[in-house]
Amino acid sequence: MQADVENVKIWRLSDEPGRSVEDIVAREFPLTIILNDRELVTLLCSPADLKNLAIGFLCSEGLLTNKEDIKKVLVDETRGVVRVESSDGKGDADEVFKRFISSGCGRGASFYSAADVTGVSKIQSDVTVSRFEVAALFKEFQHRSELYHSTGGVHSAALCDSKNIIAFSEDVGRHNAVDKIFGKCFLEGISTADRLVLTSGRISSEILLKVARRSIPLLASKSAPTDLGVKLARDMGVTLLGFVRGARMNVYANEWRVHDTRP
């Protein structure tokens, strides 16, 4: 697999005289997903876990619902192509689109509208977590973010229970990082029921929708939500936490799942 980083020459300015040094930046890699012989989308991503990303993306877009839907997955890391063949041929449907999705802070393929939540049940989970458990998970989360510590140029996402990180990923795109953990869970049969998702990025409506579609009751970020992210969390029964700083955090929706008891 190609490295996630690239060495570049830079001119460093400080209180000392300017000088030429070598620095590390995160790689940005175009990945084309082909579903049932139809070119579906090109994502800009980090060049790792491409199979997980492709499958997670298709799950998030509602094009795969069960592992049994997948007949074949072929990954060409050199050309940056993942070919997926599904059993129901959804890739031939008229609603399948072709877009170019950036790795930056712009909107991903999904976005919140009334039609987006059709068929997504409101989450009824009774699971709770303490703010101290959230703080401990974020501490471990930050320790695992090796690519971020090296480059400062990626986002991280993780699926957790109240004590442990179960799946972790980093990517130049915040949507991609979330899709990678969901792709891993989908392919490896890891349950997302009663889990918590951590993310380093802004929680906008499409990130919230990805989580709601997986029936995950808690979503937490060290960053901020948007107004539509908050509205969707309230509508879909997701507990939404933002600005997590140690054991301090804001709860924007369904605060009853977060308690103040030390473990």
Residue pairs with C-beta under 8 A, 6 or more apart in sequence:
1 47
1 48
1 77
2 27
2 29
2 47
2 77
3 27
3 47
4 26
4 27
4 46
4 47
4 48
4 147
4 154
4 170
5 24
5 25
5 26
5 27
5 147
5 150
5 151
6 24
6 25
6 26
6 27
7 22
7 23
7 24
8 22
8 23
8 24
8 25
9 20
9 21
9 22
9 23
10 20
10 21
10 22
10 23
11 18
11 19
11 20
12 18
12 19
12 20
12 21
12 23
24 150
24 151
25 151
25 153
26 46
26 147
26 151
26 153
26 154
26 172
27 46
27 47
27 172
28 44
28 45
28 46
28 103
28 172
29 44
29 45
29 46
29 47
29 80
30 42
30 43
30 44
30 45
30 80
31 42
31 43
31 44
31 45
31 47
31 50
31 53
31 54
31 80
31 81
31 82
32 39
32 41
32 42
32 80
32 81
32 82
33 39
33 40
33 41
33 42
33 43
33 54
33 57
33 58
33 81
33 82
33 84
34 40
34 81
34 82
34 83
34 84
35 58
35 63
35 84
35 85
35 86
35 90
35 91
35 96
36 84
36 85
36 86
36 89
36 90
36 91
36 92
37 83
37 85
37 91
38 91
38 92
38 96
39 98
40 91
40 96
40 97
40 98
41 57
41 97
41 98
41 99
41 100
41 101
41 109
42 99
42 100
42 101
43 53
43 57
43 101
43 103
43 173
43 176
44 101
44 102
44 103
44 172
44 173
45 53
45 103
45 171
45 172
45 173
45 176
46 147
46 154
46 170
46 171
46 172
46 173
46 176
47 77
47 80
48 171
49 169
49 180
49 183
49 184
50 75
50 77
50 80
50 82
51 73
51 75
51 82
51 183
51 187
52 169
52 179
52 180
52 181
52 183
52 184
52 187
53 82
53 171
53 176
53 179
53 180
53 183
54 73
54 75
54 82
54 84
54 183
55 64
55 70
55 73
55 84
55 183
55 186
55 187
56 178
56 179
56 180
56 181
56 182
56 183
56 184
56 186
57 109
57 176
57 179
57 183
58 64
58 84
59 65
59 179
59 182
59 183
59 186
59 213
59 214
60 109
60 110
60 178
60 179
60 182
60 209
60 210
60 213
61 109
61 110
62 213
63 86
63 90
63 91
63 96
64 70
64 84
64 86
64 186
67 186
67 187
67 189
68 87
69 86
69 87
69 88
70 84
70 85
70 86
70 87
71 85
71 86
71 87
72 83
72 84
72 85
73 82
73 83
73 84
73 85
74 82
74 83
75 81
75 82
76 82
76 83
84 91
90 96
97 109
99 109
101 108
101 109
101 175
102 173
103 171
103 172
103 173
103 176
104 173
105 174
105 201
105 202
107 204
107 206
108 173
108 175
108 206
108 207
109 175
109 206
110 116
110 206
110 209
110 210
111 205
111 206
111 209
112 205
112 206
112 208
112 209
112 228
112 231
112 232
116 209
117 209
117 212
117 232
117 235
117 236
120 209
120 212
120 213
120 236
121 215
122 235
122 236
122 237
123 212
123 215
123 216
123 217
123 236
123 237
123 238
124 237
125 193
125 194
125 215
125 217
125 237
127 162
127 194
127 217
127 218
127 257
128 256
128 257
128 258
128 259
129 162
129 196
129 218
129 257
129 258
129 259
130 162
130 258
130 259
130 260
130 261
130 262
130 263
131 247
131 248
131 249
131 258
131 259
131 260
132 247
132 261
132 262
132 263
133 162
133 163
133 263
134 196
134 220
134 241
134 244
134 247
134 249
134 258
135 244
135 246
135 247
137 158
137 160
137 162
137 165
137 196
137 198
138 198
138 220
138 222
138 244
138 246
140 165
141 156
141 158
141 165
141 168
141 198
144 156
144 158
144 165
144 168
145 154
145 156
145 170
145 200
146 170
147 154
147 170
148 154
148 155
148 156
148 170
148 200
153 172
154 170
154 171
154 172
154 177
155 170
155 171
155 172
155 173
155 174
155 176
155 177
155 199
155 200
155 201
156 168
156 169
156 170
156 177
156 198
156 199
156 200
157 168
157 169
157 170
157 171
157 174
157 177
157 178
157 180
157 181
157 197
157 198
157 199
157 200
157 201
158 165
158 166
158 167
158 168
158 169
158 181
158 197
158 198
158 199
159 165
159 166
159 167
159 168
159 181
159 182
159 185
159 190
159 192
159 195
159 196
159 197
159 216
160 166
160 195
160 196
160 197
160 198
161 194
161 195
161 196
162 196
165 198
166 190
166 195
167 181
167 184
167 185
167 190
168 181
169 177
169 180
169 181
169 184
170 177
171 177
171 180
174 199
174 200
174 201
174 202
174 207
175 206
175 207
175 210
177 199
177 200
177 201
178 197
178 199
178 207
178 210
178 211
179 210
181 197
182 192
182 210
182 214
184 190
185 191
185 192
185 214
192 214
192 215
192 216
193 215
194 217
195 216
195 217
195 218
196 216
196 217
196 218
196 219
196 220
197 211
197 216
197 218
197 219
197 220
198 220
198 221
199 207
199 219
199 220
199 221
199 223
200 221
200 222
200 223
201 207
201 221
201 223
202 221
202 223
202 224
202 225
202 226
203 219
203 221
203 223
203 224
203 225
203 226
203 229
203 240
203 242
204 225
204 226
204 228
204 229
205 226
205 228
205 229
205 231
205 232
207 219
207 229
208 219
208 225
208 229
208 232
208 233
208 236
208 238
208 240
209 232
209 236
211 219
211 238
212 232
212 236
212 238
216 238
217 237
217 238
217 239
217 254
217 257
218 238
218 239
218 241
218 257
219 233
219 238
219 239
219 240
219 241
220 240
220 241
220 242
220 244
220 249
221 241
221 242
221 243
221 244
222 242
222 243
222 244
222 245
223 242
223 243
224 242
224 243
225 233
225 240
225 242
225 252
229 240
229 252
230 240
230 252
230 253
232 238
233 239
233 240
233 252
233 253
233 254
234 253
234 254
237 254
238 253
238 254
239 251
239 253
239 254
239 255
239 256
239 257
239 258
240 251
240 252
240 253
240 254
241 249
241 250
241 251
241 252
241 258
242 249
242 250
242 252
243 249
243 250
249 258
251 258
